[in-house]
């Protein structure tokens, strides 16, 4: 009898501790997620009282030739790949320099981190101002042709601008992760390699880089999840232009749902995005984990 | 290997400082142009302002009702943060301490949402919020962040609690403490380093968030956030760059001030948050 009583108090306590968080998460994620699945099978403009059930028609329509979605998907894939590669390579290079313990290390770290504390929408506007007004003045005073290009007005350049601005904003974050990673690379391993006659480049590829693998896994994971969802910076920097060439998937979903009132169609796209994110992150984590070595 | 101050190092040092200054140059331009008049912004962006005028600031301050927006941001951030920390810390503690299939299942259920992109659920979250009477209110938005922030916070707390020896719980139980008493007077203080990390990550996120406030509290001027106001303001004044720049500076100023004071902890927080998250 006594044992049963104790078990019940334990269960009661377990519930009291875990139900609040469970309730919050179910309300914010699982109920909306279930509703999303339901809406994706419907045709609904958000106004009429009764959405009509149309089965998989939304998905058929998306896959059989929605040029907006295809273009947005291609944009997002291109953006994500370039963003992940460039931001990580640059951050590793910067981290290597900052790991050399220069006198200005503290300042440098702070300087590169500052844009990361700004909201992406604001960052987009700041750069819009720089591209539109600032470059004109810079062009006048330096005479460099690079400032006279139409950085937001030409499709190819607008893509480069979005990429550059996103990297500018977030590189400090990845830098901090890599500095932490480098500090955990044991000095004696590097010294041993020097004694064995390895040069700096050989040392980097044979010792530092493999031991940096956990940091790379995290950074690539973060860069991947963030770049697939790119939205804010495009909204304020180019607004999707010129000529609709810079819409990302997240932006396309936002547009369909809230601007074109295609609620069912938009949520179907949102569901496809979720499945894509799930598959890609699982593959990425499995791949990078398999490459990690123990220090 | 102590650092040597060879000429090569000195050159590298100088190059890096110049690179960092160029890196921050756009922010410098933003700040100086917020002190200029319209015609000055139009004629020369890179020149320093001829006379530092605060006119833009007083105009924007009044126009967007800055004190109001600042209060809104503060309410949303504090309400959101307090809830996230409370529900995630007590939840993760119990889940980490209980070894059962049920506990594992709940833990998985709680952290899977880390992978769900916000865009996948943004429309339906809106409807749920309406049902719960949380829309168009700063408090309501703060409460919504509990659910959005809980998965990552729970994940980070969970990893940390596993490192706290069980003997601590046991000795406190022998002393007569149990349940919430044990948690709040013994365990929660031990979680301080992780709590600091979560505070930093979540403050930067909630304070600067855009899409959720845009969908939730954009309806009325009295519930807007700073970023939202800057967004609509710039949208209306796309050619009045002097006001736009000022609104931008005013929107980011609070986060910069917080950053200066908490710098040391922020970098630490990002590292432990990222390494564990």
Contacts between the chains, C-beta under 8 A, distances in Angstrom:
chain1	res1	chain2	res2	distance
A	13	B	94	7.4
A	13	B	179	5.4
A	14	B	94	5.7
A	14	B	98	6.0
A	14	B	103	7.6
A	16	B	179	7.4
A	16	B	180	7.5
A	17	B	90	4.7
A	17	B	91	6.0
A	17	B	93	6.6
A	17	B	94	3.6
A	17	B	183	7.6
A	18	B	90	7.9
A	18	B	91	5.0
A	18	B	94	5.4
A	18	B	95	6.2
A	18	B	106	5.8
A	20	B	86	7.5
A	20	B	87	4.3
A	20	B	90	7.0
A	20	B	91	6.7
A	21	B	87	4.1
A	21	B	88	5.8
A	21	B	90	7.5
A	21	B	91	3.4
A	21	B	92	7.8
A	21	B	110	6.3
A	21	B	150	5.3
A	21	B	154	6.1
A	22	B	91	7.2
A	22	B	106	6.2
A	22	B	109	7.2
A	22	B	110	6.8
A	24	B	83	7.5
A	24	B	87	5.6
A	24	B	146	4.5
A	24	B	147	4.1
A	24	B	150	5.2
A	25	B	109	7.2
A	25	B	110	5.5
A	25	B	113	6.1
A	25	B	147	5.5
A	25	B	150	5.5
A	25	B	151	6.3
A	27	B	128	6.3
A	27	B	132	7.4
A	27	B	147	5.7
A	28	B	113	7.7
A	28	B	125	6.4
A	28	B	128	7.5
A	28	B	144	6.6
A	28	B	146	7.6
A	28	B	147	2.6
A	28	B	148	5.8
A	29	B	113	4.1
A	29	B	116	6.1
A	29	B	121	6.7
A	29	B	147	6.6
A	29	B	151	7.7
A	30	B	109	7.8
A	30	B	113	8.0
A	31	B	124	7.6
A	31	B	128	5.7
A	32	B	121	4.1
A	32	B	124	3.7
A	32	B	125	4.6
A	32	B	127	7.6
A	32	B	128	5.5
A	33	B	116	6.7
A	33	B	120	7.2
A	33	B	121	5.6
A	33	B	124	7.5
A	35	B	124	3.9
A	35	B	127	6.9
A	35	B	128	7.6
A	36	B	120	6.1
A	36	B	121	5.6
A	36	B	123	7.3
A	36	B	124	5.1
A	39	B	123	7.3
A	39	B	124	6.9
A	97	B	12	6.9
A	97	B	16	6.2
A	100	B	3	7.0
A	100	B	9	7.5
A	100	B	12	7.6
A	101	B	3	4.7
A	102	B	3	7.7
A	102	B	9	7.1
A	102	B	12	7.0
A	102	B	13	4.8
A	102	B	16	6.6
A	103	B	13	6.4
A	104	B	13	6.0
A	104	B	16	6.7
A	104	B	17	5.5
A	107	B	17	7.4
A	107	B	20	7.1
A	108	B	16	5.7
A	108	B	17	7.3
A	108	B	20	5.3
A	109	B	267	7.0
A	110	B	263	6.5
A	111	B	20	4.0
A	111	B	21	7.7
A	111	B	23	6.2
A	111	B	24	5.6
A	112	B	20	6.5
A	112	B	23	6.4
A	113	B	266	7.8
A	113	B	267	7.0
A	114	B	24	6.5
A	114	B	27	7.1
A	114	B	256	7.6
A	114	B	259	7.3
A	115	B	27	7.4
A	117	B	204	6.0
A	117	B	208	7.8
A	117	B	252	7.8
A	117	B	255	5.0
A	117	B	256	6.7
A	117	B	259	4.9
A	117	B	266	7.8
A	118	B	208	7.1
A	118	B	252	5.1
A	118	B	255	6.9
A	119	B	207	7.9
A	119	B	208	3.5
A	119	B	209	7.6
A	119	B	210	6.2
A	119	B	227	4.8
A	119	B	251	7.3
A	119	B	252	7.1
A	119	B	255	7.9
A	120	B	208	7.5
A	120	B	210	7.0
A	121	B	210	4.7
A	121	B	227	5.6
A	121	B	230	7.2
A	121	B	231	5.4
A	122	B	208	7.9
A	122	B	227	6.5
A	122	B	230	6.0
A	122	B	248	5.3
A	122	B	251	5.8
A	122	B	252	5.8
A	125	B	230	7.2
A	125	B	231	7.8
A	125	B	234	5.2
A	125	B	244	6.7
A	125	B	248	6.0
A	126	B	26	5.9
A	126	B	27	7.2
A	126	B	30	5.2
A	126	B	248	6.1
A	127	B	26	6.6
A	129	B	29	7.8
A	129	B	30	7.0
A	129	B	33	7.6
A	129	B	241	5.8
A	129	B	244	6.9
A	129	B	245	6.6
A	130	B	26	5.1
A	130	B	29	6.4
A	133	B	41	6.9
A	133	B	42	7.6
A	133	B	45	4.9
A	133	B	241	6.0
A	134	B	26	7.5
A	134	B	29	5.5
A	134	B	45	4.6
A	134	B	46	6.8
A	136	B	45	7.1
A	137	B	44	5.4
A	137	B	45	4.1
A	137	B	46	4.6
A	137	B	47	7.7
A	138	B	45	7.8
A	138	B	46	6.2
A	141	B	46	6.5
A	168	B	23	7.4
A	168	B	26	7.9
A	173	B	270	6.3
A	173	B	274	7.7
A	176	B	267	5.5
A	176	B	270	5.1
A	176	B	271	5.9
A	176	B	274	7.8
A	177	B	270	7.3
A	177	B	271	6.5
A	177	B	274	5.1
A	177	B	275	7.2
A	180	B	271	4.3
A	180	B	275	6.8
A	187	B	1	6.8
A	191	B	1	7.4
A	214	B	275	7.7
A	215	B	275	7.8
A	218	B	274	5.6
A	218	B	275	6.3
A	218	B	277	8.0
A	219	B	274	7.9
A	222	B	274	6.6
A	225	B	115	7.7
A	225	B	117	8.0
A	228	B	117	6.9
A	229	B	117	5.3
A	229	B	118	7.0
A	229	B	119	6.8
A	231	B	119	7.4
A	231	B	211	6.6
A	232	B	210	5.2
A	232	B	211	7.0
A	236	B	231	6.9
A	236	B	234	7.5
A	249	B	119	7.9
A	250	B	117	7.2
A	250	B	119	4.8
A	253	B	119	4.9
A	254	B	119	6.7
A	254	B	122	7.6
A	254	B	211	7.7
A	257	B	122	7.4
A	257	B	123	5.3
A	258	B	123	7.8
A	258	B	215	7.7
A	263	B	123	6.2
A	266	B	123	6.8
A	267	B	123	5.9
A	267	B	124	7.4
A	270	B	117	7.7
A	270	B	119	5.4
A	270	B	120	4.2
A	270	B	121	7.3
A	270	B	122	7.6
A	270	B	123	7.6
A	271	B	120	6.4
A	273	B	117	5.7
A	273	B	119	6.2
A	273	B	120	5.9
A	274	B	116	6.0
A	274	B	117	6.0
A	274	B	120	4.2
A	277	B	115	6.3
A	277	B	116	7.9
A	277	B	117	5.5
A	278	B	115	5.9
A	281	B	115	6.0
